[in-house]
Amino acid sequence: MFSAKQFGATSTPINPHYIYLLFAYHTTTHYFLYMRRDPLTLRTAGVFILTQVLLSHGLTETQLGEPPKPPASVDGLPRVRYRIQQSTPTFSVDTSSREQVRNFYNAVYIASESVPMNSTADQANCFPGTNASAYYEATFTRINWFRAMAGVPPITQFDPTYCRKNQQAALVMSANGALSHYPPSDWSCWTQEAYEAAQNSNLALGSSGPDSITSYIWDFGTGNSAVGHRRWLLYPQTRIMGTGDVPKQGPYYAANATWVFDGHYFDPRPSTRTPYIAWPPPGYVPYTVVFPRWSISYPGADFSYAIVSMKSNGTVIAVSLEPVQPGYGENTLVWIPMDLDANSQAQHSHSTELTLLTKYSSQVSQTHHLQALITL
């Protein structure tokens, strides 16, 4: 038998068929999601909960297009050609530790803020230019901060070819003041490489670099109920990405293109902290990165009949489910608590601190239960 005391809780014995994880925040909240298995399909539902604390992030001009569609083939896409560790000290955090999360946020997330782009791009003359190496590093760091918080392996590099093509794609989006994964050839500054990058990238207009990465995890907007941008950034198999950015210049918006597909797309799933990928993740999470759309991804899950309910201090919290949409990495359930507006960036709600208990069945062949309990 496991003991909850091992995880910092009470000494109540724990059923060995379940893994218990302890987290933290402030207000009694319950979250339930139910899973069942029938003779043909494993229907995943379970119970799951996390904190919802939002403030405006200040990215009021950012627009996100729809997420890119997955590649039909990875032929020609790069792969990591040497063995690497699944995680590094720089991009590793124990989200059950408030102190670790606080330090990780201050040392890594905040450190990637306000880094000068120093771009040579010129939208008026269709010149993609280049950006400061420190700016690329800040964007790389922001991606891996989110991946570490979610419990997935870090990406290992930005591919130079991806970055060159992404720079052209960002230029095209900015020069035309619009977003498209298939920009027509009559768009200003169009190139074949920009077109290729647009198909394989998350796209943002009105922000760049690390701010765009946060916007992709936020995944606001009417066309983003599937949180596809988030799912691609947190896709466990991905090891190589790319990025391109242009700054705001005169009438032209800033723009970002982040390449999210590599040659590892069809690889076996690597080890992750939990069998599922959630945002916000279980544990301590800075309120600035908890957004209206919550999600949980589980490979092969059927969320068609999932039910989510939430209570805070015994009071039911309104929860609305987004339509289940496959096709963006792992199967994912998305929901919005407290009638928050997921289509706007200007969200604000009270700050809450909770203690979160998650229960997850360790045996795939049996009925699965994901359970989260938040108590003061």
PEVENJO-V819084 format. One record per helix or strand of 2 or more residues. SS is the DSSP state (a for helix, b for strand). FROM is the first residue (numbers start at 1). LEN is the number of residues. If there is no record, write none. Layout:
ss=SS from=FROM len=LEN
ss=SS from=FROM len=LEN
This chain:
ss=b from=2 len=2
ss=a from=4 len=4
ss=b from=13 len=2
ss=b from=18 len=5
ss=b from=25 len=2
ss=b from=29 len=6
ss=b from=36 len=2
ss=b from=42 len=2
ss=b from=63 len=2
ss=a from=89 len=3
ss=a from=98 len=15
ss=a from=123 len=3
ss=a from=133 len=18
ss=b from=157 len=2
ss=a from=160 len=17
ss=a from=192 len=8
ss=b from=201 len=5
ss=a from=209 len=10
ss=a from=228 len=6
ss=b from=240 len=7
ss=b from=255 len=5
ss=b from=277 len=3
ss=a from=287 len=3
ss=b from=293 len=5
ss=b from=308 len=5
ss=b from=315 len=3
ss=b from=319 len=3
ss=b from=332 len=6
ss=b from=353 len=9
ss=b from=369 len=7
